[in-house]
Every structure is written in structure tokens, then in C-alpha cells.
């Protein structure tokens, strides 16, 4: 039945395509670029003035417009750039590449049309935010490091996981349900230095966008959101770069042509030096991180372009040479853009991603080394077919091979209690076929629809234990073991993921939008905590763990006022998740060979209201966002089979963000954040087990942390002499948590201490806070 529906859907698209292309047409296509550095412009508008319609460039800067023969005026525009017009007498196909100059101060020469409608209203995409890196750099930056993750945490529908991490929650989904991509490669942990920094260096970011709903069919693998970050290709006109020197970390970036207008490179690096300061004070506690981005690209001709992008990042912690841990992400992406003909554009990507972490304890009796990692290799073949100005198709195939290494433990001394042990590796193949179309039905009505077919295989080599009772985590009893050879199929899951969006223009300044998407997630984070930390492991769907499935419906009203300078939006959503992954109360997740007996799966549902007002023009810019939401779970075997609040449920979240350009020399920024305290599980008591006092849980998430709030401020000073020299500099002054609010990272209970090593039977709650007021200054240069 599922396959019949897929065939019918494809047949419908073919019929629409055939009917729409019946008359003779010619195509104008090419790339839209930045005239200053040669970077392709994503989402640039290409308007055919006589028809009042057109297209936008794709994520690679390519466009194609197919229209009947005739004489037409094409208008090429992009926010912050000059608008350029070009007339074509279409008697045949035309290849036209164009470079747009940055918008000059004198506006008289620019071509401005009153027909342009802001994308907030006219774009069919809803529940989506494009992050302008120039605007991000104006916001308060902790230790002078602009961070798109911290900006994302201020958006409606997005809840910060709190201090100490870069994780975030989207529309009632857990943090592991967000797919985070850098140049198409997945990042499994986005944090540096306890969340003070993220893995994204703002100096190399070209474009980034967050989908909270209405997700196109080309994306899959996670339930809640897609964060896609694309790095710059490198300046193919001239050599340039930038650098920053801060209190905790420094960074550099260098870019330039390998062969002018044909190939270029970009390389950047960052490193913190907290460890250097600690060594200088004769402390043995070492803490630091580093990361490197590198990219090269080569234009063979207009039909073939090649890219190679690399990322390497790592965090290292060592405490008095007794205990230490480190983790890191490594990714590589090779991409080939090919133009088959004037309308058919393809992207072929080979992507590798590696995530690992290590723990070490130096102790004669209990010393150990613990290692865990996840490898994946992906082949993606994506196509865009620009049928006409009313239909743009996308289709493709993705396949990913994953290797999960849950853990290997080794003794660090001959007298260690730990023996050499390893949990079996697990393997998976993840296939996806997708097709979609954006169809303009009329000037007011536009649809976007698609379908994704997910085929997931849990494969060998692996030994699978068969249990007498798979839910008995107290005394698990194995009754058999089934051995599977390399690439032998263990379990297959097939799921269809329909996607649909619609936009109806009420008038030139307002619209209503509707979206539905089903998402499937075949990988699961093995964690009993609230916030994913690097030392959690991942597992594929298997005979004991079914894929998670989310259905989400959203509707919104969008309106622009004051000549599109202020954007207003209101969205409501409802999300239902099947097979949400949780774990039994008091689960043992660390090095448990019978971990499958701890799995519990059930349902989750969330709903909410999201409001946003944004001002993009003028000296004062910024936005206000508010989210009202609720998220609950009902998981058999958890919380005495009673529904409970998810531990990332925050009922209210309010953010006020603003920047003010006082003059050419001074810019100021501020953001105020408030959110309700998240639910937390507090032990109900203790029991004696083998001479140890062990906490036990009776109610899941029955308590709440205090409300979270803080205010950050920043000021940027740009010297006047910058105008007359090639080297430009700036000073960034920032204060994080200016009134030093002691926000709760977590709360734990302990026996009240009466005297040294003397405790009462009475328990007390202890709040842990991480960051007080943190001032910083950073010196930046650009050349």
C-alpha cells in the first residue's frame, strides 16, 4: 500500500510537469555572485518584470528561469546589494552569470521596485529562520566570539538547554532530535568549553538557516529541527583575512584565490588558552579547545564545480593528572556541482563524520581508560529541475553507513579492578529517496509538497542477545544469542515521510501559512540526563528499539508594516511523537552489556504559540520573541506508567534582542533572556546496597528549577582611521550576565553536614550554578 501511494504521487508530479512544459520555452540560467569576493549568493531574487514572477538562487547560487520566447527584462537583487537589470531577447537558451556589487551609500542609482514583498510574507517557508551573520556579530558576544548557536537559542520555538552547553530544544523535541550540519556533514556535539563557545567560527560562516517545521523532503534523520551551516568558499578575487585576540581564546582566518576567478581557499583556526594561564599559576588543571576549518573550491567550467571542506575540533580537560576527558568532531565533505542541461542541476556529495570521546582515571585500584566513537560515511545525490517559473522540482537519493562503538574500557594499572572489556560494535545502513515540488498556483497561492521514503537497516557483524523478558532490567536473563555476519541484515524499518506547505497572500503585506511534516529518526541518544553531554553514546534502531516518528502541524499569520521594515509573525503548532526513547527509572547506562533491557518507548506530545516582532532597518534593529509551550510524555514502565512533563519543558520563554549604531565608530548590543525553570527529578530517598547509599526515584520530573534570566551587553568600537587603511580593526567589549544572576544548572540532594564528616539523617537540596558576571574584551583585525 505504501509503495502504491509513492508510485501514485510520482505519477501526479510527472503529469503536472508534462502539462506545464507543453509549450515552447527558452531558459536563462547561471550563477549570482558577490562582486567583491566571488561568493555565490544564496536566495538571490531573479524577477522577470514583464511576467511579475521569477525564482531565487538555490543553496549553490544557481538559478534557472524557463519562459516562452520574447523580450524580457530580468531584475537581479539581494538584500544589501545593488539591484541590476538585464534585457534578453529570448530566441534560444542563454547562460548569464552576474556579480552584484555591495550596496553603496548613495541610493539614487539603485533600482528599487514597489512590487518587492519581504520574504517574511511572500516566502512559502514557515517556521524557518535565516541567520544574518553580520547581524549576529553585532549582538553581545561572550568573550568576543559571535555565536550563531546562542542567537538560535533566542528564537521563538527554541529553548536553551541552559548554561554549560550549546544544546537547544525545538518545539518539544529533545536536543538529540536536532540535525546540526556544517557543509552537509553532521555535528554530534556542538559545544566547546562547557558551552561558552560553539563549534561554529563566525569568521567562516557564509549562510545558516534553522527549520523548526515545514521541513523540505530533502532533509531527514531527526525529528525536531534542521540547522544547516554553510561556510564561505574563499575570496577568488584577492587575498584577505581576519584575526581576533580575546581573553580566553584567539582566532584567525585567511582566504584568497588559488587562480583568480577559477579557484580559491579559506582556512581558519581557533584555540583557547585557559590552560596556559593555569600553567602559569602552577595549577595542574588543564582546560582548552581548538578547531580548524579549511575549504578549497575549483570552477572547471560553468557546468562543473568542485569543493572540499574539512572541520576538526576538540576539547581537552585534565584535573591534576588524576582524571581527564576529551571529545571532538571531525568532518569532511567533497562536493561536485554539475549542470546537465539548462534546467537540471545536480549536487553530488561524499561526506564523512567522526565523533569520539575519552575518559581516563589514574588510580591504582580503579584506574581506567574509556573510549567510544561513532563513524559515518554518506553519499548524497541531489537534483534540482527548474521546470518553469511555477514549478521547481527536487529529488534525490541518500545513503549513510554508520558504525557505533558504544565503549571500550582498559585498566591503567596492573592493580586496577577493571579488566579489558568492550561492548559489541553496531552497524547500520540508512537509505532515503525523496521527491518534492514547489508549485505556484496563482499570484496568491503557492504549495510545496514532497515525499521521503526512509529505509533503515540494522546490520551485522553483531551478536544479538535474546532475553526471557526484554523489559527485565533488574535481573536480565539471556536465553539465546544470534550471531550475524558482516552486512547481514538484522532488522529493517521502512517509513514514508510526507511533507506539505501552503502559503496564501492576503495582500501585499500579509499572508497565512500552513505546514505538515512527518519526520523519522533512526538513531537514539543513550542518556538519562536532561542535557546531552559528550559522554553519552548513540545507538541505531534495532530489534529492541524502534525508530522515533514525529508528526507536526503548524499554522501562522505573517505581516509586515512600515514599508516592510518591521516583520510580525504568530505561529501555533502541535507535535506528536511515537516511540519516543526513554529509559527505566534508575537505569544503569554506563557500560551495560544488557542495555537493551533498559529501553523504554512511548509517546510524547507538545503544543505551543510562538510570537515574533523583528526590525531589520535603521540604526536600531533587533527582535522580540515569546514562546508559550508544553511538552509531556507517556512511556510504559516509566514514572509508574503515569504521564509526566519532559525534562526540557519550559512553559514560558521571552527574549529581547537589540543593536544600536550610535555612529560609524560605536555600535551597541543587548539581549535579555527569561524562561521558566525546567522540570527536574529529585531522589525520593536512599537505600543500602552492598555498603553503598543509593538514591532511588519515585516521580519523574516532579520538581522545577528556579526561573532562568540574564542580561548581556556589548559595545563595539571601530577607529576612524579604518577608512584610510587596508587593515581594519575593532574593539569588542562585552559583559555576560551583567547582574550576576546565579541561574541553576542543576539541583542535587545530600545529607546535611553537621560537622566535619558528621551528617544528619535530614536531606538538603544544593543548587549548582556555573557562570557569574563575565566581562571580556577582544581586539579584531581584518585585511
C-alpha positions, 0 to 999 in steps of 0.5 A: 500500500505504501509503495502504491501511494509513492508510485501514485504521487510520482505519477501526479508530479510527472503529469503536472510537469508534462502539462506545464512544459507543453509549450515552447520555452527558452531558459536563462540560467547561471550563477549570482555572485558577490562582486567583491569576493566571488561568493555565490549568493544564496536566495538571490531574487531573479524577477522577470518584470514583464511576467511579475514572477521569477525564482531565487538562487538555490543553496549553490547560487544557481538559478534557472528561469524557463519562459516562452520566447520574447523580450524580457527584462530580468531584475537581479537583487539581494538584500544589501546589494545593488539591484541590476537589470538585464534585457534578453531577447529570448530566441534560444537558451542563454547562460548569464552569470552576474556579480552584484556589487555591495550596496553603496551609500548613495541610493539614487542609482539603485533600482528599487521596485514597489512590487518587492514583498519581504520574504517574511510574507511572500516566502512559502517557508514557515517556521524557518529562520535565516541567520544574518551573520553580520547581524549576529556579530553585532549582538553581545558576544561572550568573550568576543566570539559571535555565536550563531548557536546562542542567537538560535537559542533566542528564537521563538520555538527554541529553548536553551538547554541552559548554561554549560552547553550549546544544546537547544530544544525545538518545539518539544523535541529533545536536543538529540532530535536536532540535525546540526550540519556544517557543509552537509556533514553532521555535528554530534556535539556542538559545544566547546568549553562547557558551552561558552563557545560553539563549534561554529567560527563566525569568521567562516560562516557564509549562510545558516538557516534553522527549520523548526517545521515545514521541513523540505523532503530533502532533509531527514534523520531527526525529528525536531529541527534542521540547522544547516551551516554553510561556510564561505568558499574563499575570496577568488578575487584577492587575498584577505583575512581576519584575526581576533585576540580575546581573553580566553581564546584567539582566532584567525582566518585567511582566504584568497584565490588559488587562480583568480576567478577559477579557484580559491581557499579559506582556512581558519583556526581557533584555540583557547588558552585557559590552560596556559594561564593555569600553567602559569599559576602552577595549577595542574588543571588543564582546560582548552579547545581548538578547531580548524576549518579549511575549504578549497573550491575549483570552477572547471567550467560553468557546468562543473564545480568542485569543493572540499571542506574539512572541520576538526575540533576538540576539547581537552580537560585534565584535573591534576593528572588524576582524571581527564576527558576529551571529545571532538568532531571531525568532518569532511565533505567533497562536493561536485556541482554539475549542470546537465542541461539548462534546467537540471542541476545536480549536487553530488556529495561524499561526506564523512563524520567522526565523533569520539570521546575519552575518559581516563582515571589514574588510580591504582585500584580503579584506574581506567581508560574509556573510549567510544566513537561513532563513524559515518560515511554518506553519499548524497545525490541531489537534483534540482529541475527548474521546470518553469517559473511555477514549478521547481522540482527536487529529488534525490537519493541518500545513503549513510553507513554508520558504525557505533562503538558504544565503549571500550574500557582498559585498566591503567594499572596492573592493580586496577579492578577493571579488566579489558572489556568492550561492548559489541560494535553496531552497524547500520545502513540508512537509505532515503529517496525523496521527491518534492515540488514547489508549485505556484498556483496563482499570484496568491497561492503557492504549495510545496509538497514532497515525499521521503521514503526512509529505509533503515537497516540494522546490520551485522557483524553483531551478536544479538542477545535474546532475553526471557523478558526484554523489559527485565532490567533488574535481573536480565536473563539471556536465553539465546544469542544470534550471531550475524555476519558482516552486512547481514541484515538484522532488522529493517524499518521502512517509513514514508515521510510526507511533507506539505506547505501552503502559503496564501497572500492576503495582500501585499503585506500579509499572508497565512501559512500552513505546514505538515511534516512527518519526520523519522529518526533512526538513531537514539541518544543513550542518556538519562540526563536532561542535557546531552553531554559528550559522554553519552553514546548513540545507538541505531534502531534495532530489534529492541528499539524502534525508530522515533516518528514525529508528526507536526502541524503548524499554522501562522499569520505573517505581516509586515508594516512600515514599508516592510521594515518591521516583520510580525509573525504568530505561529501555533503548532502541535507535535506528536511523537511515537516511540519516543526513547526513554529509559527505566527509572534508575537505569544503569547506562554506563557500560551495560552489556544488557542495555537493551533491557533498559529501553523504554518507548512511548509517546510524547506530545507538545503544543505551543504559540510562538510570537515574533516582532523583528526590525531589520532597518535603521540604526536600531534593529533587533527582535522580540520573541515569546514562546508559550509551550508544553511538552509531556510524555507517556512511556510504559514502565516509566514514572509508574506508567503515569504521564509526566512533563519532559525534562526540557519543558519550559512553559514560558520563554521571552527574549529581547534582542537589540543593536544600536549604531550610535555612529560609524565608530560605536555600535551597541548590543543587548539581549535579555533572556527569561524562561521558566525553570525546567522540570527536574527529578529529585531522589525520593530517598536512599537505600543500602546496597552492598555498603553503598547509599543509593538514591532511588526515584519515585516521580519523574520530573516532579520538581522545577528549577528556579526561573532562568534570566540574564542580561548581556551587553556589548559595545563595539568600537571601530577607529576612524582611521579604518577608512584610510587603511587596508587593515581594519580593526575593532574593539569588542567589549562585552559583559555576560550576565551583567547582574550576576544572576546565579541561574541553576544548572542543576539541583542535587540532594545530600545529607546535611553536614553537621560537622566535619564528616558528621551528617544528619539523617535530614536531606538538603537540596544544593543548587549548582550554578556555573557562570557569574558576571563575565566581562571580556574584551577582544581586539579584531583585525581584518585585511 
